Every structure is written in structure tokens, then in C-alpha cells.
Amino acid sequence: MKKVINLTLYNIGQAKGFILVVALLQILLQLGLKLKTLATTGLLTGQLRIVSSDMVKEIVLDQLAIGLPVFFAGSAILVYAAVIWSKEWSSKGSFIYRLLMLPGSRFGIYWAKLLTMLVITFFLQAVQVVGVFLNYYLTSFFIPEFAQYHITPWSLVTNSMAMPLLVPQYAVQFLLILTMGIALIVTVFQLAILVVGVEKKGYVRKVTSVVLYILVAVVTFTLIVRTQFVVRLIGNEAMVFLIGSMLIWIVLNMLLSDYLLNHKVSV
């Protein structure tokens, strides 16, 4: 466990440049979109007036200003995971191969990488929440009448309609978002191991294994979505079903990765 924690801290230190750049771009993107909204809706010129607290929420929690930075950060995390994991496996003299030669479970390296990506995800999620606060104060600066509606930034952050991805209101929502995120990350890790880490005898065998894995992933997620609609699951039933499906996918990928790391990756 100590080895995993130390390696996780090392990985986070290596990723600090990426974290800071993405965090800064998140904030700039959210504030830039907010300025665009204020300029194009007529709020700055007085052509549009605020007449209710719901209008305050709609302006601050603009779907584009919230959703686009979240999509950007999520995409950046997946790309970073793919690039870093593939880069480390691509060279036999890299740090990860030296770690494989140390005594102990090889799967600890996988755990450390996964924990690193989760820490980065939660940090960028917190940055997005900070962005909502900045968004609120920026809008209040340009539109002073915001203050008369007595809406706090935190009440906007915990708005169940606009912020479920950032601050889930219920535990089942949090678990669904968490498991879906981990499922995507382990899928990226699995592809990186298959493409770069595992030694195959022949290019055709490597391509076949990668294509087969992608087909299995596509079929699996298609069946999950189809089952949800065929059985007509709604509300908490649908979320519990999706959580269970994601957990099964995560466990199967971890078992496959553990097998590949111990039997198909040579140093």
C-alpha cells in the first residue's frame, strides 16, 4: 500500500504542469463564455433586465458556460491518460519498466496510475466549482442588481438541475458519475497496454487483439444501453443498473490488465 501511495504522489508531481494548465484553461473558458453571454443577451446594455431569482440562476448557470469546461476537462484527462500510459510503455528503458523489475505486485503500478487520474479528476472538478463562484462574482460586478435577489454562490453550486456532474445531490448520482469515469479510464488503460505494453508475435496479432477488445467494448456498452430501454428502467432503478454494469466492466478490465501485466509484459 505504501508503494502505491508513494507512486501515486510521484505521478501527481509529474502531472502538475498538465493539472495547472487544464485548470487555468477551465477557468478562462468558463469566464470567457460568461462574458460572451452577457454581451450577446443585452444584459450589459440594459436591453434585458433581471426580474426574478430564476433568471439569476439561468444567467450564472448557463449550460454552455458550465458544460463546455466540464467536457473539456474530461476529454483532457482521457487524452492525458492515453498519452502518458502509452508513452511509458513504448520504451523498454522507461521508469515503468524499472518499476516492474522491483519485488511485489505489478498491479500496484496500475492502481497508482488509476488513483492519480482520480485525484486529477476531483481536483479539476473542484476547480470548476471555483469557476462557478468566479462566474457569479463576475456577473455581479457587471450587473449590480444581482445582489437584491439574495442568491449565494453556494446555492448555485448545489443547484440539482444544473450541477449534477460537479456536485451530485444524492449518493447514487455520485456513484454513477464515479463508476462511469473509472470505466472510461480503465478502458483507455487497457487499450494502451494492448497497443504498446503487450508483446505480440506479429503485427496482425496485435491489431487483432486491439480490434477485438474495441468490438467487445462497443457491444457491451450497446447492450447496457439497450437493456435499460427494453426493460424500461427509470430513476434510481436505471442508475443502480448502470452502476452495476460499470462495476462489472471495471472489474473485468482490472482482471485482464492484471493478467497481462503479470504474464504478457516482459522487462
PAFIPA-346182 format. One line per 3 residues: number of its first residue (from 1); their letters; for each residue y, x, z of N, C-alpha, C. Coordinates in Angstrom, 2 decimals, decimal comma, padded with zeros to 5 digits. Layout:
<atoms>
NUM	a	Y/X/Z/Y/X/Z/Y/X/Z | ...
</atoms>
This chain:
<atoms>
1	mkk	-001,20/000,82/000,00/000,00/000,00/000,00/001,26/000,86/000,00 | 001,22/001,93/000,79/002,37/002,84/000,84/002,64/003,46/-000,52 | 001,55/003,80/-001,22/001,69/004,37/-002,55/002,36/003,38/-003,51
4	vin	001,99/002,12/-003,41/002,58/001,09/-004,28/004,06/000,93/-003,98 | 004,41/000,90/-002,69/005,81/000,73/-002,30/006,65/001,92/-002,77 | 006,14/003,13/-002,54/006,88/004,32/-002,96/007,07/004,37/-004,47
7	ltl	006,03/004,00/-005,19/006,11/003,99/-006,65/007,06/002,90/-007,14 | 007,06/001,76/-006,45/007,99/000,69/-006,79/009,43/001,14/-006,61 | 009,71/001,80/-005,48/011,06/002,31/-005,22/011,46/003,34/-006,26
10	yni	010,50/004,17/-006,66/010,78/005,17/-007,72/011,11/004,47/-009,04 | 010,33/003,46/-009,38/010,57/002,73/-010,63/011,92/002,03/-010,63 | 012,30/001,46/-009,47/013,61/000,80/-009,36/014,72/001,81/-009,55
13	gqa	014,54/003,01/-008,97/015,53/004,06/-009,15/015,66/004,47/-010,61 | 014,54/004,51/-011,31/014,57/004,84/-012,73/015,24/003,75/-013,57 | 015,18/002,53/-013,06/015,71/001,39/-013,83/017,14/001,02/-013,44
16	kgf	017,77/001,77/-012,56/019,08/001,37/-012,05/020,14/001,28/-013,16 | 020,06/002,15/-014,15/021,01/002,07/-015,26/020,86/000,77/-016,02 | 019,62/000,41/-016,33/019,36/-000,85/-017,01/019,84/-002,03/-016,18
19	ilv	019,56/-002,02/-014,88/019,94/-003,13/-014,00/021,45/-003,31/-013,99 | 022,19/-002,23/-013,83/023,65/-002,31/-013,75/024,27/-002,79/-015,06 | 023,74/-002,30/-016,18/024,28/-002,70/-017,49/024,04/-004,18/-017,74
22	val	022,80/-004,65/-017,48/022,48/-006,06/-017,71/023,28/-006,96/-016,77 | 023,43/-006,53/-015,50/024,20/-007,31/-014,53/025,66/-007,45/-014,98 | 026,22/-006,34/-015,44/027,61/-006,37/-015,90/027,76/-007,27/-017,13
25	lqi	026,81/-007,16/-018,07/026,87/-007,99/-019,27/026,69/-009,47/-018,93 | 025,85/-009,76/-017,93/025,68/-011,14/-017,48/027,02/-011,74/-017,03 | 027,69/-010,99/-016,15/028,96/-011,47/-015,60/030,00/-011,63/-016,71
28	llq	030,11/-010,61/-017,56/031,10/-010,67/-018,64/030,80/-011,82/-019,60 | 029,52/-012,03/-019,88/029,13/-013,12/-020,79/029,48/-014,48/-020,19 | 029,18/-014,66/-018,91/029,46/-015,94/-018,27/030,97/-016,20/-018,20
31	lgl	031,74/-015,17/-017,79/033,19/-015,35/-017,69/033,83/-015,52/-019,06 | 033,31/-014,78/-020,05/033,84/-014,92/-021,41/033,62/-016,31/-021,97 | 032,42/-016,85/-021,74/032,14/-018,21/-022,19/033,00/-019,24/-021,46
34	klk	033,27/-018,96/-020,18/034,13/-019,88/-019,42/035,55/-019,88/-019,97 | 036,08/-018,70/-020,26/037,43/-018,63/-020,84/037,48/-019,35/-022,18 | 036,41/-019,21/-022,95/036,34/-019,91/-024,25/036,35/-021,43/-024,04
37	tla	035,60/-021,90/-023,04/035,57/-023,33/-022,74/036,94/-023,84/-022,33 | 037,61/-023,09/-021,46/038,94/-023,50/-021,00/039,94/-023,55/-022,15 | 039,79/-022,58/-023,07/040,73/-022,51/-024,18/040,50/-023,59/-025,22
40	ttg	039,24/-023,96/-025,45/038,92/-024,88/-026,53/038,94/-026,35/-026,10 | 038,88/-026,62/-024,79/038,85/-028,01/-024,33/040,25/-028,59/-024,08 | 041,26/-027,73/-024,10/042,62/-028,21/-023,84/043,00/-028,22/-022,38
43	llt	042,14/-027,66/-021,50/042,45/-027,64/-020,07/043,64/-026,73/-019,77 | 043,74/-025,62/-020,48/044,82/-024,67/-020,23/046,17/-025,22/-020,69 | 046,15/-026,00/-021,73/047,41/-026,53/-022,29/047,81/-027,88/-021,69
46	gql	046,92/-028,44/-020,87/047,23/-029,73/-020,27/046,85/-030,92/-021,11 | 046,23/-030,69/-022,27/045,80/-031,80/-023,12/044,65/-032,57/-022,49 | 043,86/-031,89/-021,65/042,76/-032,53/-020,93/043,02/-032,37/-019,45
49	riv	042,97/-033,47/-018,71/043,23/-033,44/-017,28/041,94/-033,69/-016,50 | 041,85/-033,08/-015,33/040,72/-033,30/-014,45/040,98/-034,55/-013,62 | 040,05/-035,50/-013,67/040,27/-036,77/-013,00/039,18/-037,12/-011,98
52	ssd	038,16/-036,27/-011,84/037,09/-036,57/-010,89/036,36/-035,30/-010,50 | 035,62/-035,37/-009,38/034,82/-034,23/-008,93/033,67/-033,95/-009,89 | 033,14/-034,98/-010,54/032,07/-034,77/-011,53/032,57/-033,93/-012,70
55	mvk	033,82/-034,10/-013,04/034,42/-033,33/-014,12/034,55/-031,86/-013,72 | 034,83/-031,62/-012,43/034,90/-030,25/-011,92/033,54/-029,57/-012,08 | 032,49/-030,30/-011,68/031,13/-029,75/-011,79/030,76/-029,48/-013,25
58	eiv	031,14/-030,42/-014,12/030,82/-030,26/-015,54/031,51/-029,06/-016,15 | 032,73/-028,80/-015,71/033,50/-027,68/-016,27/032,95/-026,34/-015,78 | 032,72/-026,24/-014,46/032,25/-024,97/-013,89/030,80/-024,69/-014,29
61	ldq	029,97/-025,74/-014,25/028,56/-025,58/-014,56/028,29/-025,89/-016,03 | 029,12/-025,36/-016,88/028,94/-025,53/-018,32/027,58/-024,99/-018,74 | 026,80/-025,79/-019,44/025,42/-025,42/-019,76/025,33/-024,12/-020,54
64	lai	026,25/-023,92/-021,46/026,21/-022,70/-022,26/026,56/-021,48/-021,40 | 027,58/-021,62/-020,54/028,01/-020,51/-019,70/026,96/-020,13/-018,67 | 026,12/-021,08/-018,27/025,06/-020,79/-017,31/023,77/-020,40/-018,03
67	glp	023,42/-021,18/-019,03/022,13/-020,98/-019,69/022,02/-019,72/-020,52 | 023,08/-019,38/-021,26/023,01/-018,21/-022,14/022,84/-016,90/-021,37 | 023,59/-016,67/-020,28/023,36/-015,44/-019,50/021,96/-015,38/-018,89
70	vff	021,43/-016,53/-018,47/020,07/-016,56/-017,92/019,06/-016,17/-019,00 | 019,22/-016,74/-020,19/018,34/-016,41/-021,31/018,47/-014,93/-021,68 | 019,70/-014,43/-021,69/019,93/-013,01/-022,00/019,24/-012,10/-021,00
73	ags	019,40/-012,40/-019,70/018,79/-011,56/-018,66/017,27/-011,61/-018,73 | 016,71/-012,82/-018,93/015,26/-012,96/-019,03/014,70/-012,20/-020,23 | 015,37/-012,30/-021,36/014,94/-011,57/-022,56/015,04/-010,07/-022,35
76	ail	016,12/-009,62/-021,71/016,31/-008,20/-021,45/015,21/-007,65/-020,55 | 014,80/-008,43/-019,56/013,72/-007,99/-018,65/012,41/-007,82/-019,40 | 012,08/-008,78/-020,26/010,83/-008,70/-021,02/010,85/-007,53/-022,00
79	vya	011,99/-007,32/-022,66/012,11/-006,20/-023,59/012,01/-004,87/-022,84 | 012,67/-004,80/-021,70/012,62/-003,57/-020,89/011,19/-003,29/-020,44 | 010,49/-004,33/-019,97/009,11/-004,16/-019,54/008,24/-003,64/-020,68
82	avi	008,42/-004,21/-021,88/007,62/-003,79/-023,04/007,94/-002,35/-023,44 | 009,23/-002,01/-023,50/009,64/-000,67/-023,95/009,21/000,40/-022,96 | 009,49/000,20/-021,68/009,16/001,21/-020,67/007,66/001,38/-020,53
85	wsk	006,93/000,27/-020,45/005,47/000,34/-020,29/004,82/001,01/-021,50 | 005,30/000,67/-022,70/004,75/001,28/-023,92/005,12/002,75/-024,02 | 006,36/003,08/-023,66/006,82/004,47/-023,72/006,00/005,37/-022,80
88	ews	005,70/004,87/-021,61/004,94/005,67/-020,66/003,50/005,88/-021,11 | 002,92/004,88/-021,78/001,54/005,03/-022,23/001,43/005,86/-023,51 | 002,53/006,03/-024,22/002,47/006,65/-025,54/002,28/008,16/-025,50
91	skg	002,58/008,80/-024,37/002,46/010,25/-024,27/001,49/010,63/-023,17 | 000,50/011,45/-023,51/-000,51/011,87/-022,54/000,08/012,71/-021,41 | 001,22/013,32/-021,64/001,83/014,15/-020,60/002,83/013,41/-019,74
94	sfi	002,91/012,10/-019,90/003,91/011,31/-019,17/003,53/011,17/-017,70 | 004,49/010,68/-016,94/004,33/010,55/-015,49/003,18/009,63/-015,13 | 002,98/008,57/-015,91/001,96/007,58/-015,57/000,55/008,17/-015,68
97	yrl	000,35/009,08/-016,62/-000,97/009,72/-016,75/-001,23/010,69/-015,59 | -000,18/011,32/-015,09/-000,34/012,18/-013,92/-000,70/011,34/-012,69 | -000,15/010,15/-012,62/-000,49/009,25/-011,51/-001,95/008,81/-011,59
100	lml	-002,44/008,62/-012,82/-003,84/008,20/-012,98/-004,82/009,24/-012,49 | -004,41/010,50/-012,47/-005,29/011,57/-012,01/-005,35/011,69/-010,49 | -004,46/011,00/-009,79/-004,45/011,04/-008,33/-005,58/010,18/-007,77
103	pgs	-006,08/010,52/-006,58/-007,13/009,68/-005,97/-006,58/008,31/-005,58 | -007,46/007,34/-005,56/-007,03/005,99/-005,22/-007,15/005,06/-006,40 | -006,85/003,80/-006,16/-006,98/002,78/-007,20/-005,92/002,95/-008,29
106	rfg	-006,35/002,92/-009,52/-005,41/002,97/-010,64/-004,56/001,70/-010,74 | -005,10/000,63/-010,21/-004,40/-000,64/-010,33/-003,12/-000,67/-009,50 | -002,99/000,26/-008,56/-001,77/000,35/-007,79/-000,56/000,61/-008,67
109	iyw	-000,77/001,34/-009,77/000,31/001,60/-010,73/000,77/000,29/-011,36 | -000,18/-000,55/-011,69/000,13/-001,86/-012,27/000,92/-002,71/-011,28 | 000,48/-002,75/-010,03/001,16/-003,52/-009,00/002,60/-003,05/-008,84
112	akl	002,78/-001,73/-008,84/004,13/-001,17/-008,66/005,05/-001,59/-009,81 | 004,53/-001,55/-011,04/005,33/-001,98/-012,19/005,69/-003,47/-012,11 | 004,71/-004,27/-011,71/004,93/-005,70/-011,60/005,97/-006,02/-010,51
115	ltm	005,84/-005,37/-009,36/006,80/-005,57/-008,28/008,20/-005,13/-008,70 | 008,26/-004,04/-009,46/009,56/-003,56/-009,96/010,23/-004,61/-010,82 | 009,48/-005,21/-011,73/010,06/-006,23/-012,61/010,48/-007,47/-011,82
118	lvi	009,73/-007,81/-010,77/010,11/-008,96/-009,95/011,38/-008,69/-009,17 | 011,51/-007,47/-008,62/012,73/-007,10/-007,90/013,94/-007,16/-008,84 | 013,77/-006,63/-010,05/014,86/-006,68/-011,03/015,22/-008,12/-011,36
121	tff	014,19/-008,96/-011,53/014,43/-010,38/-011,85/015,22/-011,07/-010,76 | 014,81/-010,89/-009,50/015,50/-011,55/-008,39/016,93/-011,02/-008,24 | 017,11/-009,73/-008,50/018,46/-009,16/-008,39/019,38/-009,77/-009,46
124	lqa	018,89/-009,84/-010,69/019,71/-010,41/-011,77/019,93/-011,91/-011,56 | 018,96/-012,56/-010,92/019,14/-013,97/-010,56/020,29/-014,11/-009,56 | 020,34/-013,20/-008,58/021,43/-013,22/-007,60/022,77/-012,91/-008,26
127	vqv	022,75/-012,01/-009,24/023,98/-011,69/-009,98/024,50/-012,93/-010,70 | 023,59/-013,73/-011,26/024,00/-014,94/-011,95/024,64/-015,94/-010,98 | 024,11/-016,00/-009,76/024,70/-016,86/-008,73/026,11/-016,38/-008,39
130	vgv	026,27/-015,06/-008,25/027,61/-014,49/-008,02/028,53/-014,86/-009,17 | 027,99/-014,88/-010,37/028,77/-015,25/-011,54/029,30/-016,67/-011,44 | 028,52/-017,57/-010,85/028,98/-018,95/-010,67/030,19/-018,98/-009,73
133	fln	030,16/-018,17/-008,67/031,30/-018,07/-007,76/032,53/-017,56/-008,52 | 032,35/-016,49/-009,29/033,48/-015,94/-010,06/033,97/-016,96/-011,08 | 033,03/-017,67/-011,66/033,35/-018,73/-012,62/034,25/-019,77/-011,97
136	yyl	033,89/-020,18/-010,77/034,65/-021,19/-010,03/036,07/-020,69/-009,74 | 036,17/-019,46/-009,22/037,49/-018,94/-008,86/038,36/-018,66/-010,09 | 037,73/-018,26/-011,17/038,48/-018,06/-012,41/039,07/-019,38/-012,90
139	tsf	038,23/-020,42/-012,88/038,71/-021,73/-013,31/039,80/-022,25/-012,37 | 039,63/-022,02/-011,06/040,64/-022,46/-010,09/041,96/-021,75/-010,30 | 041,89/-020,50/-010,73/043,13/-019,73/-010,96/043,95/-020,35/-012,09
142	fip	043,26/-020,75/-013,14/043,95/-021,32/-014,30/044,28/-022,81/-014,11 | 043,46/-023,49/-013,29/043,66/-024,93/-013,10/043,75/-025,21/-011,60 | 044,93/-025,11/-011,01/045,10/-025,24/-009,56/044,62/-026,58/-008,98
145	efa	044,63/-027,65/-009,77/044,24/-028,95/-009,22/042,77/-029,03/-008,84 | 042,00/-027,97/-009,18/040,61/-027,90/-008,74/040,50/-028,10/-007,23 | 041,47/-027,52/-006,48/041,40/-027,48/-005,03/041,41/-028,88/-004,39
148	qyh	042,01/-029,84/-005,03/042,16/-031,16/-004,42/040,86/-031,95/-004,34 | 039,82/-031,47/-005,03/038,55/-032,19/-005,00/037,59/-031,63/-003,96 | 037,98/-030,56/-003,26/037,24/-030,02/-002,11/035,77/-029,73/-002,45
151	itp	035,56/-029,16/-003,61/034,21/-028,74/-004,01/034,08/-027,24/-003,81 | 033,06/-026,83/-003,05/032,86/-025,41/-002,76/031,98/-024,77/-003,83 | 032,14/-023,46/-004,03/031,26/-022,77/-004,99/029,78/-022,93/-004,66
154	wsl	029,44/-022,90/-003,36/028,03/-023,00/-002,98/027,45/-024,38/-003,33 | 028,27/-025,43/-003,22/027,79/-026,76/-003,59/027,49/-026,83/-005,08 | 028,20/-026,02/-005,86/027,92/-025,95/-007,30/026,65/-025,17/-007,57
157	vtn	026,46/-024,07/-006,82/025,27/-023,24/-006,98/024,01/-024,04/-006,67 | 024,07/-024,89/-005,67/022,89/-025,66/-005,27/022,80/-027,01/-005,99 | 023,59/-027,18/-007,03/023,52/-028,41/-007,81/022,16/-028,52/-008,48
160	sma	021,39/-029,53/-008,13/020,00/-029,63/-008,57/019,85/-029,89/-010,06 | 020,90/-030,42/-010,70/020,81/-030,75/-012,11/021,08/-029,55/-013,01 | 022,02/-028,70/-012,60/022,46/-027,61/-013,48/021,87/-026,25/-013,13
163	mpl	021,39/-026,08/-011,89/020,99/-024,74/-011,45/019,52/-024,61/-011,04 | 018,59/-025,40/-011,55/017,20/-025,30/-011,07/016,55/-023,95/-011,36 | 016,98/-023,26/-012,42/016,40/-021,95/-012,74/016,86/-020,87/-011,77
166	lvp	018,08/-021,00/-011,26/018,64/-019,98/-010,39/018,36/-020,26/-008,91 | 018,60/-021,47/-008,50/018,40/-021,85/-007,10/017,57/-023,14/-007,06 | 016,24/-023,03/-007,19/015,40/-024,23/-007,18/015,56/-024,99/-005,86
169	qya	015,61/-026,31/-005,97/015,83/-027,14/-004,79/014,55/-027,33/-003,99 | 013,41/-027,28/-004,65/012,13/-027,52/-003,98/011,19/-026,32/-004,17 | 010,26/-026,18/-003,23/009,33/-025,05/-003,27/008,48/-025,07/-004,54
172	vqf	008,08/-026,28/-004,98/007,23/-026,38/-006,16/007,99/-025,92/-007,41 | 009,31/-026,18/-007,45/010,12/-025,70/-008,58/010,17/-024,17/-008,57 | 010,37/-023,59/-007,40/010,41/-022,13/-007,28/009,09/-021,51/-007,72
175	lli	007,98/-022,09/-007,26/006,67/-021,55/-007,61/006,41/-021,65/-009,11 | 006,85/-022,73/-009,72/006,66/-022,90/-011,17/007,42/-021,82/-011,94 | 008,69/-021,64/-011,59/009,50/-020,64/-012,27/008,95/-019,24/-012,03
178	ltm	008,52/-018,97/-010,79/007,97/-017,66/-010,44/006,69/-017,37/-011,22 | 005,76/-018,32/-011,24/004,49/-018,09/-011,93/004,67/-017,97/-013,44 | 005,60/-018,75/-014,00/005,84/-018,64/-015,44/006,45/-017,27/-015,78
181	gia	007,34/-016,79/-014,93/007,92/-015,47/-015,15/006,89/-014,37/-015,06 | 006,04/-014,44/-014,03/004,98/-013,43/-013,87/004,00/-013,50/-015,02 | 003,68/-014,71/-015,48/002,76/-014,86/-016,62/003,30/-014,16/-017,86
184	liv	004,58/-014,29/-018,11/005,19/-013,61/-019,26/005,15/-012,09/-019,09 | 005,44/-011,62/-017,88/005,45/-010,17/-017,63/004,06/-009,57/-017,78 | 003,03/-010,22/-017,19/001,67/-009,67/-017,29/001,17/-009,72/-018,73
187	tvf	001,66/-010,70/-019,50/001,29/-010,76/-020,92/001,87/-009,57/-021,67 | 003,12/-009,26/-021,39/003,76/-008,08/-022,01/003,03/-006,81/-021,59 | 002,70/-006,69/-020,31/001,97/-005,51/-019,82/000,62/-005,38/-020,53
190	qla	-000,07/-006,51/-020,67/-001,39/-006,48/-021,29/-001,31/-006,01/-022,75 | -000,32/-006,51/-023,46/-000,14/-006,09/-024,85/000,16/-004,60/-024,93 | 001,00/-004,10/-024,01/001,35/-002,68/-024,02/000,12/-001,81/-023,78
193	ilv	-000,74/-002,23/-022,85/-001,96/-001,47/-022,57/-002,88/-001,48/-023,78 | -003,02/-002,63/-024,41/-003,90/-002,74/-025,58/-003,37/-001,94/-026,77 | -002,06/-001,99/-026,97/-001,47/-001,33/-028,13/-001,39/000,18/-027,96
196	vgv	-000,97/000,62/-026,77/-000,68/002,04/-026,59/-001,62/002,74/-025,62 | -002,02/002,05/-024,54/-002,76/002,72/-023,48/-004,23/002,93/-023,77 | -004,89/001,90/-024,31/-006,34/001,97/-024,53/-006,65/002,78/-025,78
199	ekk	-007,60/003,69/-025,64/-008,02/004,50/-026,79/-009,10/003,74/-027,56 | -008,83/003,50/-028,79/-009,80/002,81/-029,65/-010,30/003,76/-030,74 | -011,54/003,60/-031,11/-012,10/004,39/-032,20/-011,79/003,69/-033,52
202	gyv	-010,64/004,03/-034,04/-010,25/003,44/-035,30/-009,09/002,47/-035,16 | -008,22/002,50/-036,15/-007,04/001,66/-036,17/-007,41/000,18/-036,25 | -008,45/-000,13/-037,01/-008,87/-001,52/-037,21/-009,28/-002,17/-035,89
205	rkv	-010,02/-001,43/-035,06/-010,47/-001,98/-033,78/-009,29/-002,27/-032,86 | -008,30/-001,38/-032,87/-007,13/-001,60/-032,02/-006,36/-002,84/-032,48 | -006,12/-002,95/-033,78/-005,40/-004,10/-034,32/-006,18/-005,38/-034,03
208	tsv	-007,50/-005,32/-034,18/-008,33/-006,50/-033,93/-008,22/-006,96/-032,48 | -008,24/-006,03/-031,55/-008,16/-006,39/-030,13/-006,81/-007,00/-029,79 | -005,74/-006,46/-030,38/-004,39/-006,99/-030,13/-004,24/-008,39/-030,72
211	vly	-004,68/-008,54/-031,97/-004,59/-009,85/-032,63/-005,42/-010,89/-031,89 | -006,61/-010,49/-031,43/-007,48/-011,41/-030,69/-006,82/-011,85/-029,39 | -006,19/-010,91/-028,70/-005,51/-011,25/-027,45/-004,36/-012,23/-027,71
214	ilv	-003,58/-011,96/-028,75/-002,45/-012,84/-029,09/-002,96/-014,24/-029,42 | -004,06/-014,33/-030,17/-004,63/-015,64/-030,50/-005,08/-016,38/-029,26 | -005,74/-015,65/-028,35/-006,18/-016,27/-027,09/-004,98/-016,79/-026,30
217	avv	-003,90/-016,00/-026,26/-002,69/-016,40/-025,53/-002,08/-017,65/-026,15 | -001,97/-017,67/-027,47/-001,37/-018,81/-028,16/-002,21/-020,06/-027,95 | -003,54/-019,93/-028,10/-004,43/-021,08/-027,92/-004,37/-021,58/-026,48
220	tft	-004,36/-020,66/-025,52/-004,32/-021,04/-024,11/-003,07/-021,83/-023,77 | -001,91/-021,30/-024,17/-000,66/-021,99/-023,84/-000,52/-023,31/-024,62 | -001,09/-023,36/-025,82/-001,09/-024,61/-026,58/-001,93/-025,67/-025,88
223	liv	-003,09/-025,26/-025,38/-003,97/-026,19/-024,67/-003,32/-026,68/-023,37 | -002,60/-025,77/-022,69/-001,93/-026,16/-021,45/-000,89/-027,25/-021,72 | -000,07/-027,01/-022,75/000,98/-027,98/-023,09/000,36/-029,29/-023,58
226	rtq	-000,67/-029,17/-024,41/-001,32/-030,37/-024,97/-001,97/-031,20/-023,86 | -002,64/-030,53/-022,93/-003,30/-031,22/-021,82/-002,29/-031,98/-020,98 | -001,14/-031,36/-020,75/-000,10/-032,00/-019,95/000,36/-033,32/-020,58
229	fvv	000,48/-033,34/-021,90/000,94/-034,55/-022,58/-000,19/-035,58/-022,75 | -001,41/-035,09/-023,01/-002,53/-036,01/-023,21/-002,86/-036,74/-021,91 | -002,88/-036,00/-020,81/-003,19/-036,60/-019,50/-001,99/-037,36/-018,95
232	rli	-000,81/-037,10/-019,55/000,43/-037,77/-019,16/000,82/-037,45/-017,71 | 000,84/-036,17/-017,42/001,26/-035,73/-016,09/002,78/-035,75/-016,02 | 003,31/-036,23/-014,91/004,76/-036,28/-014,74/005,13/-035,79/-013,34
235	gne	006,39/-035,37/-013,20/006,90/-034,99/-011,89/006,14/-033,84/-011,27 | 005,82/-033,98/-009,99/005,12/-032,92/-009,26/003,72/-032,66/-009,80 | 003,07/-033,69/-010,34/001,74/-033,51/-010,92/001,79/-032,50/-012,06
238	amv	002,78/-032,65/-012,93/002,92/-031,73/-014,06/003,22/-030,32/-013,58 | 004,09/-030,19/-012,58/004,44/-028,85/-012,08/003,25/-028,17/-011,42 | 002,48/-028,94/-010,63/001,30/-028,36/-009,98/000,27/-027,92/-011,02
241	fli	000,09/-028,74/-012,05/-000,84/-028,37/-013,13/-000,39/-027,09/-013,83 | 000,91/-026,99/-014,12/001,43/-025,79/-014,79/001,32/-024,57/-013,89 | 001,59/-024,73/-012,60/001,46/-023,61/-011,66/000,01/-023,12/-011,63
244	gsm	-000,93/-024,06/-011,52/-002,34/-023,68/-011,52/-002,75/-022,97/-012,79 | -002,28/-023,47/-013,92/-002,61/-022,86/-015,21/-002,03/-021,44/-015,30 | -000,78/-021,28/-014,86/-000,16/-019,95/-014,89/-000,89/-018,97/-013,97
247	liw	-001,32/-019,45/-012,79/-002,04/-018,58/-011,86/-003,36/-018,11/-012,46 | -004,07/-019,02/-013,13/-005,33/-018,63/-013,78/-005,07/-017,58/-014,85 | -004,03/-017,79/-015,66/-003,68/-016,83/-016,71/-003,31/-015,47/-016,10
250	ivl	-002,56/-015,48/-015,02/-002,15/-014,24/-014,35/-003,36/-013,49/-013,82 | -004,24/-014,21/-013,13/-005,43/-013,56/-012,54/-006,32/-012,98/-013,63 | -006,56/-013,73/-014,70/-007,40/-013,24/-015,80/-006,80/-011,98/-016,43
253	nml	-005,49/-011,97/-016,62/-004,84/-010,79/-017,18/-004,93/-009,59/-016,25 | -004,78/-009,84/-014,95/-004,89/-008,74/-013,99/-006,31/-008,16/-013,96 | -007,29/-009,04/-014,02/-008,68/-008,56/-014,05/-008,95/-007,73/-015,31
256	lsd	-008,44/-008,21/-016,44/-008,61/-007,47/-017,69/-007,89/-006,12/-017,63 | -006,67/-006,12/-017,11/-005,91/-004,88/-017,00/-006,60/-003,90/-016,06 | -007,13/-004,40/-014,95/-007,84/-003,54/-014,00/-009,05/-002,90/-014,67
259	yll	-009,78/-003,69/-015,45/-010,94/-003,16/-016,17/-010,53/-002,09/-017,19 | -009,48/-002,37/-017,95/-009,04/-001,43/-018,98/-008,52/-000,14/-018,36 | -007,76/-000,25/-017,27/-007,22/000,94/-016,63/-008,32/001,83/-016,07
262	nhk	-009,39/001,22/-015,56/-010,46/001,99/-014,94/-011,53/002,46/-015,91 | -011,67/001,80/-017,06/-012,78/002,13/-017,95/-012,37/002,50/-019,38 | -011,18/002,12/-019,80/-010,79/002,34/-021,20/-009,57/003,25/-021,39
265	vsv	-008,95/003,65/-020,29/-007,79/004,55/-020,37/-008,21/005,91/-019,83 | -008,18/006,89/-020,68/-008,61/008,24/-020,27/-007,39/009,14/-020,10 | -007,56/010,13/-019,22/-006,48/011,09/-018,98/-006,87/012,48/-019,44
</atoms>
